């Protein structure tokens, strides 16, 4: 199956798995999704993820993270740049997500980076998504 927006599909799968209180979620693999998952794990929104090959196709399996009270660590996910409307930002247009409580993902010429990293390195690019 060919998806028009695989990043939005990834975010929707994570959102739906959190609402259903699943411990993990699987999705088709792509290099960009893998880099975004690495950022989510490094920022503490996911426990871990792994890439598996099933029937000749790679899949990403992400372990979701919950607090000790059972609520999700992820409060929200939002797709910013879509295939029909690309959103590009430079360093002066970037702001912290929820005053620094959340984070954003930006595809730069130096790779996939968080908004905080882009502000520190003074670099911009395509604003992919936000997480809080």
LINMO-V656310 format. One record per residue. N is the residue number from 0. RES is the residue in one small letter. PSI is psi in whole degrees, 0 to 359 (999 if undefined). Layout:
n:N res:RES psi:PSI
n:N res:RES psi:PSI
This chain:
n:0 res:x psi:134
n:1 res:x psi:126
n:2 res:x psi:143
n:3 res:x psi:319
n:4 res:x psi:88
n:5 res:x psi:333
n:6 res:x psi:318
n:7 res:x psi:323
n:8 res:x psi:318
n:9 res:x psi:314
n:10 res:x psi:321
n:11 res:x psi:321
n:12 res:x psi:318
n:13 res:x psi:314
n:14 res:x psi:314
n:15 res:x psi:321
n:16 res:x psi:323
n:17 res:x psi:319
n:18 res:x psi:328
n:19 res:x psi:1
n:20 res:x psi:36
n:21 res:x psi:157
n:22 res:x psi:338
n:23 res:x psi:163
n:24 res:x psi:143
n:25 res:x psi:152
n:26 res:x psi:160
n:27 res:x psi:149
n:28 res:x psi:143
n:29 res:x psi:158
n:30 res:x psi:322
n:31 res:x psi:317
n:32 res:x psi:321
n:33 res:x psi:319
n:34 res:x psi:322
n:35 res:x psi:319
n:36 res:x psi:321
n:37 res:x psi:318
n:38 res:x psi:316
n:39 res:x psi:321
n:40 res:x psi:315
n:41 res:x psi:326
n:42 res:x psi:353
n:43 res:x psi:15
n:44 res:x psi:336
n:45 res:x psi:153
n:46 res:x psi:308
n:47 res:x psi:174
n:48 res:x psi:159
n:49 res:x psi:154
n:50 res:x psi:122
n:51 res:x psi:152
n:52 res:x psi:119
n:53 res:x psi:119
n:54 res:x psi:40
n:55 res:x psi:2
n:56 res:x psi:137
n:57 res:x psi:143
n:58 res:x psi:149
n:59 res:x psi:128
n:60 res:x psi:116
n:61 res:x psi:135
n:62 res:x psi:121
n:63 res:x psi:152
n:64 res:x psi:134
n:65 res:x psi:156
n:66 res:x psi:175
n:67 res:x psi:342
n:68 res:x psi:357
n:69 res:x psi:0
n:70 res:x psi:155
n:71 res:x psi:145
n:72 res:x psi:325
n:73 res:x psi:121
n:74 res:x psi:331
n:75 res:x psi:152
n:76 res:x psi:137
n:77 res:x psi:130
n:78 res:x psi:128
n:79 res:x psi:299
n:80 res:x psi:126
n:81 res:x psi:166
n:82 res:x psi:330
n:83 res:x psi:344
n:84 res:x psi:93
n:85 res:x psi:137
n:86 res:x psi:116
n:87 res:x psi:140
n:88 res:x psi:151
n:89 res:x psi:179
n:90 res:x psi:325
n:91 res:x psi:339
n:92 res:x psi:345
n:93 res:x psi:136
n:94 res:x psi:156
n:95 res:x psi:144
n:96 res:x psi:123
n:97 res:x psi:42
n:98 res:x psi:25
n:99 res:x psi:355
n:100 res:x psi:335
n:101 res:x psi:189
n:102 res:x psi:160
n:103 res:x psi:162
n:104 res:x psi:128
n:105 res:x psi:133
n:106 res:x psi:110
n:107 res:x psi:177
n:108 res:x psi:346
n:109 res:x psi:12
n:110 res:x psi:184
n:111 res:x psi:125
n:112 res:x psi:161
n:113 res:x psi:165
n:114 res:x psi:320
n:115 res:x psi:319
n:116 res:x psi:321
n:117 res:x psi:320
n:118 res:x psi:321
n:119 res:x psi:321
n:120 res:x psi:357
n:121 res:x psi:56
n:122 res:x psi:152
n:123 res:x psi:186
n:124 res:x psi:204
n:125 res:x psi:124
n:126 res:x psi:107
n:127 res:x psi:300
n:128 res:x psi:170
n:129 res:x psi:150
n:130 res:x psi:140
n:131 res:x psi:999
